Amino acid sequence: MRYRVNRRTGDKISELGIGSACMHEAGMDEGVRALRRAYEGGVNYYDLGAGDAAAFKIWGEALSDVRKDVRYQVHFGADYTKGEYGWSLELETAKRMVPWMLKELRTDYIDYGFIHCQDEDSDWDTYQKNGVYDYLLSLKEQGVVRHLGLSSHTPAIIQRILDEAPVDMLMFSVNPAYDYGHGEYAHGGVDERAEVYRRCERDGVGISVMKPFSGGQLLDAAQSPFGRALTPYQCIRYALDKPGVLTVLPGAQSVQQVENLLGYFDAPDDATDYGVIGTFAPVEANGKCVYCNHCRPCPAGLDIGLINKYYDLARAGDDMAGEHYKKLDRTAGDCVACGHCDDRCPFNVRQSARMADIAAYFGK
């Protein structure tokens, strides 16, 4: 397992987490075994936006004895009154559901309390007017909630709430389909979504990734908007390469599925390389580096993807990115303009020319 640090909270978070949307389908015994295998494999971050109330009891049984070692994100606005997941902006529902979730999880605190499912301006307006946000903040003041989170599919709403609330973690839907305008939650254009990633990286707001496989559609050629299937490992790496992303949260309902997900960390580079998406990227994505490192190896030893990432972040106002760039063993000024990366880039980025621009920007 590899870990990344949420700069706003100091939490060390596993790159692979586990979502709960379908865990109830596993049943108690298999669900507990699956979560214990995930924990033993180093997974320490879990989303509790469950598809059914039964999932909470599974988590409580599986991980209550190691509660101090794991992090839960719990959603203020999820409604399990009828058993299945529902969404509510009502204060009384939140006041009823949060204590119930804590009881089922066998815990007395929430690591990340989430402003839940905000996709329109009216959602955020109502969430505040009805007092749900104040309730969340009051629990944070009491120490029941340790950090503040936000879940949304909509870049414009994310930007607004980041302006107005002290969010420490964003749950955002990150996958090639949504980033390229395909799917129910493909809100915002290429540049608008990229700005969310860069802002989170700049401000230290971590991103936990929901729907990394676009509801499974990207894994099935017949359902994929691209007419070609990607693998889970390609999708996981794609999400982890985005600025700001700390952890990816696919669902799992069995020990075998958890084992398969953990296999990502032992997979060779060619099994995680997602450069193929360059063949179906939209026009507005053409010529823009996505940090996939399909251009490797560089004869001069440059980490071209990382250099591009630091450059983009620095231009977006991230001062730390410039400092990180300067600490690289080899920077853009070491480029020998051999053109190897230009030939290999699936997004038609003229990397050799870009290296010259980056070197000039950072003063060699």
N, C-alpha and C positions, 0 to 999 in steps of 0.2 A: 504494500500500500504506500502511496505517496500522499503527502499532506500539504495544504496551503494555509496561510495564516490570514484571518480576517483582521485587517489593520485597525478597524474601529473597535474591536472587542478583544483582540489578542487570542481568540480561540484558534487552535490548530484543528483544521477540518479535513477529513479524508476526501480525496478527489472523487471517489465513488461513494455516493450515499444510496439510500434505498427509499423509494416512494411507497405510498400505502394505498394507491387507488384500487388495486385488485387483491390486496392481501387477504381479505375476508374469504375469497374463493379457495384459499389453501386449506382452511380449517385450522383448528387450534394446534394439533400436533405437528403437522407439516409446517405451518406458519412459524411456530416457535423454533423448530429445527432450522428453518431457513434464516431467521434473524440471528440465531446463535452462530450459524456458520458465517454470516456477514460480519458479525462482531469479531469472531475469531480471525477473520481475514483482514481485520483492521478498519472496517467501516465504523465510523463514529458519528455519522450525521444522518438523521432520519426525518422525513416529512410526514406529518400526520394530517394531511388533507385527504383523509381516507374516503373511499367510495362507499363504505358501510360502517355502521357503529361497531360491528364485531371486531374490526381491526384493532381497536384500542385495547381490548382485553388480551389480544395476542401479544401486542407490544409489552403490556404490563407483565405478562407471564414470562416473556422471553428475556427482558432486559432490566427488570426492576432491581436485580441484585448487582448490576454494574451501572446503575443510573449515573453515578458521578463521572463515568468515563464516556458517556455518550451525550449528544446534543439533539434536542427535539425542537422542531419548528411546528407551532400549534396555531391554528387559524381562528381569529376572532371574527365570526361571521359564518362559519360552518355550522350547519344545523342537522343534528341526528335524531330529532324528535320522533321521526317515523322509521328510524332504523337506517334507511338509505341516506346518502349525502343529500343535503339541501343547502341552499344559500339564503342568508337572511341579513338585513341591515337593521334589525330591531334590537334595541338594548336588552330587553327582557330575555330574548333568545340567547344572546351572548352570556348574560348573567346566569342562565340555567345550564348552558352547554359547557362553559369553561370549567366549573367545579366538577361536572360529570366527567369530562375528559381527564382531568387530573386524577380523579379517583380510579378510573379504569386503567390509567397508565401507572398507577401506584407511585405517584410522585407528588411533591408539594411545590414544585416550581417548573417554570417553562423557560427554556433557554432563549428562544426567539418567538415572541408573540407577534403574530402577523396581522397587519391590516389586510383583510382578505378580499381577493378577487375584485379589484378596482379597475374597470375597463372603460368607464365613461365619467365625465365630470360630475354628472348627477349622482353617481355612486359615492364619490368622495364627499360631495356636499351633504348627502343624506347620512352617511356614516358619521360625520361630525355633528350634524344637527340632532340626530337621534341619541347622541351621547356614547356611542360604541367606542369611538376613539378616546374619549375622556376616561371611559372605564378601563381601556387598555393601559392608558398612561397611569391611572391610579394604581393598577396592579404592578406596574413597573416601579413606581415610587415605593411600594410596599416590599419589593424584592421578589414577588411571586413571578413576575416576568423580568428577565435579566436584560434582554436586548429587544430592539424593535425591528420588525420585518415588514415587508410589503410584497404582496403577490399581484401581478398584473400581466396582461398580454399586450398592453397598449403603450407605445413609447411616449406619446404626448401626455398621458395621464401619469406615467412614471415620472417624467420630468417635473410635472406640477407638484406631485406629492413629495418628491425629493427636495423641492424648494421649500415646502411648508412643514415637513415633519422630519425628525432626527432619525432617519432610517439607517439601520446597520447592515441589513441583508435584504436583497431583492430576489424574489423568486420570479423568473422570467422564462418564457418558452423559447428555447434556443435550438434551432436545427436548420439545415439548409433549405428545407421547403418554406418555412416561415420567413427566413431571411431573404428568400428570393420570390416572395409574393404568392406562395401557394398554400392553401389550407384555411380552415375556419378561423384560425388565430394568427393569420399572417398580417398583423396590423403594422402599419408603418413601412416606409420604403427602405431600401438598402442603407442609405446614408442616415436616415432617422434612427434605425435600429443600431447602427454602428456607433452613433453618438451616445446611446444609452450605455453601451459597453465601455466606451472611453470615459464617460463621466464617472461611472462606478469605479473604474480603475483609478482615476485621478483623485476621487474623493474618499477612496478606501472602503466603499460600500461593496460588500461581497455579493456575488450572484450565485444562487443555487438554481440549477437548471431543471425545469419541468418539461415534459413532453420531448425528450431528446430524440425520440424516434417518430415524432409526429403521430402519436397514437398507434404506432406499428406500421403505418402506411409506407414509410421509407424503407422498411425491411422486406416489402413485397412488391416485386416489379409490376404486378397487375394493378396495384393500388397507388404506387408511387406517382406523383405528378411528373416525374422525369422519365417514366417508363423503364426505369432501371432500379434494381434493388441496391441499397447500401447495406453494410453490415453494422451490427451494434457497435463494434469497435471503431469503425469510421465515424459514426455519429458521436460517440463519446469523445473521441479526440477532437472532432470539429468543435464541439462545445467548449472543451477545456482550452482550446487555443484562443478563444475570445477573451479580450481584455476584461478584467473584473471577475471572471468566473472562478469560483472556488471549488464547486462540487457539482456533479451530475447525478440526478435522482431517478434512475429508471425503476420500474416496478419489478418485483420478483415474487413468485408464489411457491417456490420449491427450493430445496437445497441445490438441485442441479442447475436451476436458473441462476442462483447466486454464484455457484462455481463458475458458470460460463461468464458471468460479468467480471468476476475476479481475474479471469484469464486475460483480461485486457492488459494487465500490468506485466505479463510475460510475453505478450504478442510482439512479433517482429515489426519493424517499421512499415514494411510493405503491407502488413495486414491492417494497419491503422491509417495508412495514407488515403486521404479523401480527395486527392487532386482531380479525380474523375468528375467532381461536381463543376469543374471549370468548363466542361463541355455542355452544360445546360444552365450556366449562369446567365442572368438577364443582362441586357446591354449596359445598364447602369453599374453593374458589378465588373464589367470588363476593364482590365487595366488597373485594378485595385488589389493590392496584396492582402490576402486573408491569413498570412502567417502559417501556411500549411507545410512549408519546408519541403515541398515536392522538388524544389530545385537542388536539394542536397545530392551529393557532397559538393561543396565549394572548393575548387583547387587552391584558393588562398586561405581556406580555413575560416571563412566568415559564417556566422549564424545569421543568415540573411533574413529569416522570418523574425527573429528577435530584434534585429537592427531596425527593420521596418516598424515593428510594434512600438519600440521606444520612440521612434521618430513621429509616428502618428499621435502617440500619447503626449509627447512634448508639445507638438503643435496645437493640441487640444487644451494646453494649459497645465499639464502634469509636470511639475518641477522635478519630482523624483525620477521620472523617466529619463531626463537628461543626465542625472547623476548615475543612474544605472548604466546608461549608454557609455559613459566615460570610463566605467570600470570593466568593460568588455576587453578580453585579451586582444581581439582584432575588431576594428571598427570599419566603417564605410570607407575611410581613407586608405585602407589596405587593399581595396578592390583593385584587381589588375585588368579589369574590363575584358576578360576573356570571352564573355558572352555565353558561357555554359548555362548560367541561370536563365538567361533570356530564352534559350532554346527549350528549356525544360518547364518553364512556368505555364501551368494550365489556364491561367487567367490573363495571359498575354501582357504581363507586366514587364516593361523593359528595365529589369533590375539593375543592369550595369549603369544605365543613365540615372536611375534613382539613387544608386550608391553615391554618385557624384553630387547629386542634390543634397543628400543627407550629410555627406562630409562637409559640404559648404555650410549647411545649416548649423552644424555643431562646431564649425571651425576646425575641421580636420580631426 
